[in-house]
């Protein structure tokens, strides 16, 4: 019986005339992007980045095209009164996003236990998983099953190729690939897959088939080229050791207080017109502004060794200094807490609300608002700040302006209502700063927490709400969801060169000794790596007639691991770990060659969308003449108009799996 492709197809952008959406091909790539276009009835102007989705209803069942797209550009035809829209998934939308940043090993969260003393002996590796997570963060994406294991022994990782390109190269180098599903989650899968469950159908569910017959031929032999860094040890040594740096102590004490206060008078005048009058009116508001800062200090002893210990409470510290500390050479006041309170009037921060209220005949209540920031500090054994926690609590009105939601509404009966902004209070922001100082190098990790309105999902919710909210009650309810609690907004890692460490002007002889390698090692001539270019025969014989050469974007390097000796936990030793670049290159070559073979021996299949897997590279089984053959989706496309939808894919041939007769 003929296949029924009829369906009621709709588009979130407007009344659909026609559309086409297609995935990229899997060959040679670690990310499958989706592109498309559609024609909409009427003249519309969707903003770049606006989400576009397609759904269709057949026999009372509604399904969606399993991709979320975004507007790349649009053209409104004034003569035909139609709009043509170019679309792409978020990876396509952000494929050119890049920043001129470079990472070193101390930017990698995996290396938080390493310090500059380690870097003087070995090259500290950068993890592919950390680089990938940084790319995902910059793109505003999350991923499942990322599972990257490569490590790179490089001084810096360069992000200039762009986050999408780097992420793609990292994945394909480990024979993995990813795509964005309908929730814009990056779904990562292995390209080295032999089987798997999937839909099965026969010729009664196929509209048409055709040979592919294009693409590069698979090779009788495959050679993979790659660059990797090999271990280079000074004078043939295989291991280096040093004494570990002392553990960081957290100092807690309370001594002394400093209070500063400043006050001033603020004022503003709002000019407005009532909605039914032409005269301009003025309303002046005044308020008292004040700022109070209370700083609490702790008294600390600075010893001859350069170490710093509390002169008051010894919570978490030894009762007495070590013998090597020597006498106290000075006492120092260090900040332990700081509380900053700012007060002002609501008229100073709610100008839009005041203007809208006055223009619509409402009074505006100029009440007092405040915010208080409490900072707590702790220090390492040399008096360097290592933890700072700052929490800001205050009037929620400080956050309302960032939402961009209208606060005054007029219904169809010209009845005006406004949001009751109230005088609610809560947590506005939290900042955590963790610092590690070694010599003149400081590594600083900063975590910032803010309201849900500042997260990507919150911003998307705000964008959707601006069109959906029509009453003051709805706006008030939505604002309550935006500012209930704090969420992690961003994490930054930076390193900087500072002055001398704490009160220590010159490193002690003991510290210098700790930085040297054991057995007369030289910290300035430590274990390093050198670049090599390699070829790996991944498949077949080197004398084969048809040989193809592939290039793997990122190969893992020889790396170093640090362990403590069982007999001396304060002694670090470094061992080299040989990279698995050869096996990764061999797998890369076999996988890519199999995809080439599957493409040349596959076929294009047209059917209805529900018969095919939603995911790229998804397995499906086709029965013909009693033979069951496995294929995998590749370059799937969806073609539709308002009355029907068809899907097609270049099925990669993945082998005969059985017979039915």
MIFIVO-563196 format. One record per residue (C-alpha): residue in three letters; x negated, y negated, z negated. Coordinates in steps of 0.02 Angstrom, whole numbers, plus 32768, in hexadecimal, padded with zeros to 4 digits. Example, Ala and Ser with C-alpha at 12.3 -4.5 7.8 and 13.67 -1.06 7.14 Angstrom:
<atoms>
Ala7D9980E17E7A;Ser7D5480357E9B;
</atoms>
This chain:
<atoms>
Unk800080008000;Unk7FBF7F4F8021;Unk7F6F7EF37F90;Unk7FD67E637F4D;Unk7F677DCA7F3B;Unk7FF97D567F18;Unk7FEF7CF57E76;Unk801D7C4F7E2B;Unk7F717BFD7E1E;Unk7F567B607DB6;Unk7EC57AEC7D90;Unk7EAC7A867CF1;Unk7E8179EC7D5A;Unk7F2979E17DB3;Unk7F977A327E37;Unk7F287AAA7E98;Unk7F207AAE7F56;Unk7E897B207F6A;Unk7DE87B4F7F11;Unk7D4D7BBB7F1C;Unk7CD97BEF7E8D;Unk7C3D7C5B7E9C;Unk7BAE7C9F7E31;Unk7AF77C957E62;Unk7AA07D377E94;Unk7A3F7D977E11;Unk79A27DB17E7A;Unk79077D627E2E;Unk79637CF77DAF;Unk79807CFC7CF4;Unk7A1B7C8D7CF7;Unk7AB37CA17D65;Unk7B037BF77D84;Unk7BB27BDF7DC7;Unk7BE67B5C7E48;Unk7C877B347EA2;Unk7CFE7AB47EE7;Unk7DB87A947EE8;Unk7E387A247F3C;Unk7EBD79D77ECD;Unk7F6079857F02;Unk7F6478CC7EDA;Unk7EE278487EB7;Unk7E83786C7E16;Unk7DDC78347DD0;Unk7D9C78BA7D58;Unk7D0378837CF8;Unk7C6078DC7D1C;Unk7C50796A7C9F;Unk7D0C79847C8B;Unk7D367A3B7C6E;Unk7D947A947CFA;Unk7DE37B417CEB;Unk7E4D7BAC7D5F;Unk7ED57C287D2E;Unk7F517C927D8E;Unk7FF37CEC7D64;Unk80267D917DB5;Unk80B97DFD7D80;Unk80D07D967CE4;Unk801B7DAA7CAC;Unk7FA97D137CA5;Unk7EEE7D277CBD;Unk7E5E7CAE7CD1;Unk7DCC7CA17D48;Unk7D447CD27CCA;Unk7CD97C367CDC;Unk7CE57B887C91;Unk7CB07B017D0B;Unk7C8B7A497CFE;Unk7CA679BB7D77;Unk7C08798B7DD7;Unk7C58790C7E4D;Unk7CFF78E47E9D;Unk7D46788B7F35;Unk7DF778487F3A;Unk7E3578427FEE;Unk7EAB77AB7FF9;Unk7EF677E380A0;Unk7F1D78988077;Unk7F3D78707FBF;Unk7ED379017F87;Unk7E35790D7F1D;Unk7DA2797F7F41;Unk7D3C79AF7EA8;Unk7C907A007EA2;Unk7C7A7A727E0B;Unk7BF17ACE7DAF;Unk7BDA7B2B7D0B;Unk7B807AD37C7D;Unk7ADA7B1E7CB6;Unk7AF57ACD7D61;Unk7B327A2C7D11;Unk7A947A207CA5;Unk7A177A757D19;Unk79AE79D67D28;Unk79AD79AF7C6E;Unk78FB799D7C30;Unk789579397BB3;Unk77DA79167BB5;Unk77BA797C7B19;Unk772F79F77AF3;Unk772F7A747A66;Unk769A7AAE7A02;Unk769C7B44798E;Unk76D07ADC78F8;Unk77727AAA7952;Unk77A47B617959;Unk78127B9178C4;Unk77C77C4078C9;Unk77207BF67891;Unk77577B9F77F2;Unk76DC7C07778A;Unk76457BCF77F1;Unk75DE7B3377D3;Unk754D7AD67822;Unk74CE7B4877CF;Unk75157BD97833;Unk750E7B7378D3;Unk74547B5778BA;Unk74357C1278C2;Unk74B37C58793F;Unk752F7C1A79C0;Unk75DA7C1E796B;Unk765B7C6879E4;Unk76FA7C167A21;Unk77917C8A7A2C;Unk77FA7C997ACA;Unk78947CAD7A5C;Unk78717C057A08;Unk78577BAD7AAE;Unk78FA7BF97AEF;Unk79587BC17A53;Unk79137B117A68;Unk79527B107B1C;Unk79FD7B4E7AE3;Unk7A057AC77A5D;Unk79DA7A3E7ADB;Unk7A5F7A827B51;Unk7AE17A8F7AC7;Unk7AF77B4B7ADF;Unk7AF67BE97A77;Unk7AC47C957AB4;Unk7AE37D4C7A8E;Unk7A617DD87A99;Unk79D07D647AC5;Unk794E7DE47A8B;Unk78AC7D977AD0;Unk78077DDC7A91;Unk777F7D817AF4;Unk77007D177A97;Unk768C7C957AE3;Unk75E07C667AA0;Unk75E27BB57AE3;Unk75B97B0E7A93;Unk76597AC17AD5;Unk76F77AFA7B2C;Unk772D7A817BB4;Unk77E97A637BC5;Unk77DB79F27C5D;Unk78237A737CDA;Unk78CC7A5C7C86;Unk792A7AC17C06;Unk79937B267C81;Unk78FC7B577CEB;Unk78937B877C53;Unk791F7BEF7C0A;Unk79387C477CB0;Unk787E7C6F7CC2;Unk78707CAD7C0E;Unk79017D257C25;Unk78D27D6C7CCE;Unk781E7D877C95;Unk78627E047C17;Unk78DC7E4E7C96;Unk79727DFB7C47;Unk79F67D897C8F;Unk7A847D1D7C4E;Unk7B237CC47C84;Unk7BA47C537C31;Unk7C4B7CA27C08;Unk7CF27C477BFF;Unk7CC37C057B51;Unk7C1B7BC37B8F;Unk7BBB7C437B28;Unk7B1E7C837B7E;Unk7B337D3E7B90;Unk7A897D917BA5;Unk7A777E417BED;Unk79EB7EB67C23;Unk79C57ECC7CDC;Unk797B7F787CB4;Unk7A217FD37CA6;Unk7A4D80787CF7;Unk7B0280957CC6;Unk7B8D80457C63;Unk7C4980467C5B;Unk7CB07FE37CD8;Unk7D4E7FE57D41;Unk7D6A806F7DBF;Unk7DD380607E5C;Unk7DEA80A77F0B;Unk7E1D80677FB7;Unk7ECF80427F7B;Unk7E887FAF7F19;Unk7E0E7F707F9C;Unk7E3D7EE98019;Unk7DA27EFA8085;Unk7CEC7F2E8082;Unk7C587EF480E9;Unk7B9C7F1580EC;Unk7B297E97809B;Unk7A957EB6810D;Unk7A327E1E80D6;Unk79AD7DF98054;Unk78FB7E34803E;Unk78D87EEC805A;Unk78A57F537FC3;Unk77EE7F847FC3;Unk779D80307FCB;Unk77237FE67F50;Unk77367F4F7EDF;Unk76AA7EE57E97;Unk76CC7E627E13;Unk76577DCF7DF7;Unk76517D717D52;Unk75E17D067CE7;Unk75B87D347C35;Unk753F7D017BAC;Unk74C47D827B6C;Unk746B7D867AC4;Unk73C07D387ABC;Unk736B7D587A15;Unk72C87D0479DE;Unk72357D7C79EF;Unk72A57E127A07;Unk72F67E0D795B;Unk73A07E617948;Unk73DC7E1578A4;Unk73C77D727846;Unk73F47D4C7791;Unk74007CB7771D;Unk743E7C8F766F;Unk74F57C5B766E;Unk75247BAB763C;Unk75737B977591;Unk76307BA77582;Unk76947B06757C;Unk76DB7AD974D3;Unk777A7A7574C1;Unk776779E67446;Unk77F879AE73DC;Unk77F47923735A;Unk784C7882732E;Unk77F277E572F9;Unk7819772F7317;Unk78A176D8737B;Unk78A9764473F1;Unk794E75EC741C;Unk7963756974A3;Unk7A06751574D5;Unk7A347499755C;Unk7ADC7446757D;Unk7B2373D47602;Unk7BCA73997645;Unk7C0773D676ED;Unk7C9673967759;Unk7CE573AA7803;Unk7D76735C7863;Unk7DE473C178D8;Unk7E3C736A7968;Unk7ED873C479A4;Unk7F7E73B279FD;Unk801F740379C4;Unk8065747A7A46;Unk80FD740B7A69;Unk80AD735F7A57;Unk803272FC7ABE;Unk7FDE72937A36;Unk7F3372C579F5;Unk7F2B72DC7939;Unk7E9672EB78C4;Unk7E7E734F7825;Unk7DE4733A77B6;Unk7DA573BE773C;Unk7D1B73B176BB;Unk7CC87435764F;Unk7C35744C75DA;Unk7BA474B4761B;Unk7B2A750475A3;Unk7A9B758275A9;Unk7A5475D67510;Unk79BA7646750F;Unk798D76AE7477;Unk78E577077480;Unk78AB77877401;Unk77F277B173F4;Unk7790784473B1;Unk76E578337360;Unk766378A873A9;Unk75AD78CD737F;Unk752C78CC740A;Unk749B794073E3;Unk73E8793C741F;Unk740F79CB7498;Unk7490795D74ED;Unk752479C174AE;Unk75BB79687467;Unk762379AA73D6;Unk76B279657370;Unk767E790872D3;Unk772D7925728B;Unk779979BE72A9;Unk77387A5672E7;Unk77CF7AB0732F;Unk77907B2B73B0;Unk76D97B00738B;Unk764F7B547326;Unk764A7B187271;Unk75967AE37288;Unk75347AB07323;Unk74B97B2C736C;Unk74057B207333;Unk73CF7AE773E1;Unk743F7A4D73D5;Unk73C779F07364;Unk73F679537304;Unk748478DA732C;Unk7442784C7397;Unk74E177E673A5;Unk759C77E57386;Unk761777C57411;Unk76D077987417;Unk772F77FA749D;Unk77E577E174CA;Unk785478717490;Unk7901782974B6;Unk7945778F750D;Unk79FC7758750F;Unk7A3176D17589;Unk7AE3768D757F;Unk7B2B76167601;Unk7BD275BD75F0;Unk7C307554766F;Unk7CE2752E76AA;Unk7D4A7599771F;Unk7D5B75027793;Unk7CA0750E77B3;Unk7CA775C077F9;Unk7D5975D87838;Unk7D66754B78B6;Unk7DC775AE7939;Unk7E4775E878BA;Unk7E5A75387875;Unk7E6E74ED7924;Unk7EF0756F7958;Unk7F50755A78B4;Unk7F59749C78BE;Unk7F8B749E7976;Unk801D7511794F;Unk805F74B078BA;Unk80127516782E;Unk7FB174D1779A;Unk7EFE750B7788;Unk7EC2753576D8;Unk7E0D750276C1;Unk7DD8757A7636;Unk7D2C75A575F1;Unk7CCC76357642;Unk7C267682760D;Unk7BA777077632;Unk7B24774F75BC;Unk7A8877AB75F5;Unk7A3078197576;Unk7980785075A3;Unk792078D67545;Unk786578F4755F;Unk77E8797C7536;Unk772C79887558;Unk76A47A077579;Unk76097A1F750F;Unk75B0798E7563;Unk763B790F754A;Unk767F791975FB;Unk773C7912760F;Unk777779BF7645;Unk783379B6762B;Unk78AC79257637;Unk7968793E762B;Unk79D878A7764E;Unk7A9678B27639;Unk7B0978217665;Unk7BB578187614;Unk7C33778E762D;Unk7CCD77497683;Unk7D0677B17718;Unk7D3077107772;Unk7C78770577A3;Unk7C95779D7814;Unk7D3B776F7864;Unk7CF176F778E3;Unk7C847781792D;Unk7D1E77E97957;Unk7D5E776E79D9;Unk7E14779E79B5;Unk7E9C771A79C4;Unk7EE376EA791B;Unk7F81768E7956;Unk800876DD79C7;Unk80A776A47A20;Unk812C77267A49;Unk81AA77267AD8;Unk822176BC7A6E;Unk819A76387A53;Unk818E7669799B;Unk80DE7647795E;Unk808776B378DB;Unk7FD776B8789C;Unk7F6377307844;Unk7F54771C7789;Unk7E987719777B;Unk7EA1772276BD;Unk7E0E77167648;Unk7DD277C9764C;Unk7D1F77F87621;Unk7CAF788C7647;Unk7C0378C37683;Unk7BCC785C771A;Unk7B2178A47741;Unk7A9679137700;Unk79E079157735;Unk796079987701;Unk78A8797A7726;Unk78287A057708;Unk777179D3771D;Unk76D27A39771B;Unk762C79DC7710;Unk75837A2A7732;Unk74EE79B7773D;Unk7521792877AE;Unk75AE79897805;Unk7662797F77CB;Unk76ED79ED7810;Unk779B79AA77EE;Unk78407A077808;Unk78DB799777FD;Unk798B79DC77F3;Unk7A1D79657803;Unk7ACE798F77D1;Unk7B6579267802;Unk7C2179307819;Unk7C7079A67897;Unk7C93790E7905;Unk7BD87907792E;Unk7BC979BD7965;Unk7BDD79EE7A1B;Unk7C807A4A79F6;Unk7CBD79B47992;Unk7C95793B7A1F;Unk7CF179AB7A9A;Unk7D8679B07A24;Unk7D8578F17A1A;Unk7D7F78E27AD8;Unk7E1579567AE7;Unk7E7279017A58;Unk7E6878537AA4;Unk7EE378897B29;Unk7F4B78FF7ABD;Unk7F6C788F7A26;Unk800578207A3A;Unk803877F27987;Unk7FE677AA78ED;Unk80127846788A;Unk7FB778B57908;Unk7F2078427905;Unk7F1B78417847;Unk7F2478FF7840;Unk7E9A790F78C3;Unk7E2778967866;Unk7E38790077C9;Unk7DF379977828;Unk7D5F7934786D;Unk7D1678FF77C7;Unk7D3079917752;Unk7C8279D17727;Unk7BD679CB7778;Unk7B8B7A317806;Unk7AD97A467846;Unk7AC579C478D1;Unk7A0F79D57903;Unk79657A1478CD;Unk78C479BE78FF;Unk781179F778E5;Unk777F798078F3;Unk76C9797B78C6;Unk766278E378A0;Unk75B278B37870;Unk75AB785F77C6;Unk7526781D7753;Unk74CD787D76CB;Unk753078FD7669;Unk758178B475CE;Unk7505786C7553;Unk747878D1759D;Unk7403785B75FA;Unk738378DE7632;Unk73A0799B7642;Unk734E79FB75B6;Unk72C77A7C75D6;Unk73437B0275A5;Unk73C17AC87627;Unk733D7AC576AE;Unk730D7B77767F;Unk73C27BAE768C;Unk73CD7B6D773D;Unk73347BCF7776;Unk73407C7F77B8;Unk72FB7D0C7751;Unk72507D53777E;Unk720D7CA877B1;Unk729D7C88782A;Unk72A87BDE787C;Unk73567B8F7878;Unk732D7B287913;Unk72FD7BC47976;Unk738F7C34794D;Unk73F27CB479AD;Unk74347C6B7A51;Unk74857CA87AF1;Unk74537C957BA7;Unk74C27C927C41;Unk74C57D257CBB;Unk75277D4B7D59;Unk75657DFD7D64;Unk75B97E727DE2;Unk76237F057DAA;Unk76577F927E1F;Unk770A7FA77DE4;Unk774580287E61;Unk7702809A7EEB;Unk765380A97F31;Unk75D8801F7F58;Unk75C7806B8007;Unk76828063802D;Unk76B1801880D5;Unk77337F9B8097;Unk76F37F447FFC;Unk77457EAF7FAA;Unk76F87E3C7F28;Unk775F7DE87EA0;Unk772C7D637E23;Unk77617D6A7D6C;Unk777C7CB97D25;Unk77437CD77C70;Unk76D27D637C35;Unk76B17D847B7C;Unk76027D5F7B3B;Unk758D7DB47AC2;Unk75BD7D6F7A19;Unk75827D6D7965;Unk75D57DA678C5;Unk75A87D747814;Unk75AD7DEC7781;Unk75747DE976CC;Unk74FA7E6A768B;Unk75467EE97615;Unk74B67ED1759B;Unk74BD7E1375A1;Unk75667DC075C9;Unk750E7D1675D4;Unk74A37D4D7666;Unk74E77D3D7718;Unk74A87DA877A7;Unk74D07D947860;Unk74E57E2278DC;Unk75017E1C7996;Unk75977E6C79E9;Unk75887E9E7A9F;Unk76177E5E7B0A;Unk768F7ED17B64;Unk76807E697C03;Unk765A7F027C6E;Unk76F77F607C3B;Unk77627EC27C47;Unk771F7EA37CF7;Unk773F7F597D2A;Unk77F27F4F7CE9;Unk780B7EA87D42;Unk77D17EF37DE6;Unk783C7F917DD9;Unk78D97F307DA8;Unk78CA7EAD7E31;Unk78A47F317EB5;Unk793C7F957E81;Unk79A97EFB7E93;Unk79627EDE7F42;Unk79887F947F6E;Unk7A387F897F24;Unk7A5C7EEB7F87;Unk7A227F2E8030;Unk7A847FD08015;Unk7B1B7F817FC3;Unk7BB97F3B800E;Unk7C297EA57FFC;Unk7CCF7ED57FAD;Unk7D6D7E6B7FB0;Unk7DF67E8F7F31;Unk7E617E3A7EAF;Unk7E007DEF7E1A;Unk7E457E657D96;Unk7DF17EF97DEC;Unk7D407EB67DD5;Unk7CD87E9E7D37;Unk7CD87DEC7CF7;Unk7C1C7DED7CD8;Unk7B927DE07D5A;Unk7B327E847D71;Unk7BC77EDE7D27;Unk7BDB7F957D5D;Unk7C737FD47DBB;Unk7C9980797E11;Unk7CE180917EBF;Unk7D2A81357EFC;Unk7D27815A7FB7;Unk7D378203800F;Unk7D27825D7F69;Unk7C8282087F3A;Unk7C7581967EA2;Unk7BF0810E7EB6;Unk7BB7808E7E38;Unk7BA17FD87E6C;Unk7B767F3B7E0D;Unk7BC37E8F7E28;Unk7B537E0E7E79;Unk7B807D607EB7;Unk7C387D787E8B;Unk7CAC7CF37ED2;Unk7D637CC47EB9;Unk7DC57C757F48;Unk7E727C327F22;Unk7EFF7BBD7F4C;Unk7F9F7B987EEF;Unk7FF07C397F2E;Unk7F697CBD7F20;Unk7EB97CF07EED;Unk7E357D677F31;Unk7D8D7D9C7EE6;Unk7CF77DE07F42;Unk7C4C7E1B7F0C;Unk7BAE7E5A7F5F;Unk7BAE7F027F06;Unk7AFD7F3C7EE1;Unk7AEF7FF77F09;Unk7ABF804E7E66;Unk7ACF81047E99;Unk7B4981957EAE;Unk7B8A81CF7E07;Unk7BFF825F7E34;Unk7C8582AC7EA1;Unk7D4082BC7E8D;Unk7D57834A7F08;
</atoms>
